[in-house]
Amino acid sequence: MNIMFEIDYSVLADDIEKQVRAYGYTLGKTRKWVQNMVLGVNIAYVHGCITESEREKILKRIHNRIVKDLLKPIKEKK
């Protein structure tokens, strides 16, 4: 099953968990790890430690990991 949606990883974007919940998914216990990883990448970019192309490459890897391994459908309460 292919899951297609966009996640905004910019510095001023909404929390990633909030964005994936809009599509009916959750990151579960990994949400803090994912948010911290993206924050670290953005800080490194803003301070000139990595280039824009390196940032995009890293964020693409994080995105692929989110879609492949970390997303789980939200279970509806009965």
Backbone hydrogen bonds, N-H to C=O, Kabsch-Sander energy under -0.5 kcal/mol:
donor,donor_aa,acceptor,acceptor_aa,energy
3,I,1,M,-0.5
4,M,2,N,-0.6
5,F,3,I,-0.6
9,Y,7,I,-0.6
13,A,10,S,-1.3
19,Q,15,D,-1.9
20,V,16,I,-2.5
21,R,17,E,-2.1
22,A,18,K,-1.1
23,Y,20,V,-1.2
24,G,21,R,-1.6
25,Y,20,V,-2.0
26,T,72,K,-2.4
30,T,27,L,-1.6
31,R,28,G,-1.3
34,V,30,T,-2.6
35,Q,31,R,-2.4
36,N,32,K,-2.5
37,M,33,W,-2.3
38,V,34,V,-2.4
39,L,35,Q,-2.4
40,G,36,N,-2.4
41,V,37,M,-2.1
42,N,38,V,-2.4
43,I,39,L,-2.4
44,A,40,G,-2.4
45,Y,41,V,-2.1
46,V,42,N,-2.7
47,H,43,I,-2.0
48,G,45,Y,-1.6
49,C,44,A,-2.6
50,I,44,A,-1.0
55,R,51,T,-2.4
56,E,52,E,-2.6
57,K,53,S,-2.1
58,I,54,E,-2.5
59,L,55,R,-2.8
60,K,56,E,-2.1
61,R,57,K,-1.8
62,I,58,I,-2.4
63,H,59,L,-2.7
64,N,60,K,-2.6
65,R,61,R,-2.1
66,I,62,I,-2.5
67,V,63,H,-2.7
68,K,64,N,-2.6
69,D,65,R,-2.7
70,L,65,R,-1.3
70,L,66,I,-0.7
71,L,66,I,-1.9
72,K,26,T,-2.1
74,I,24,G,-2.1
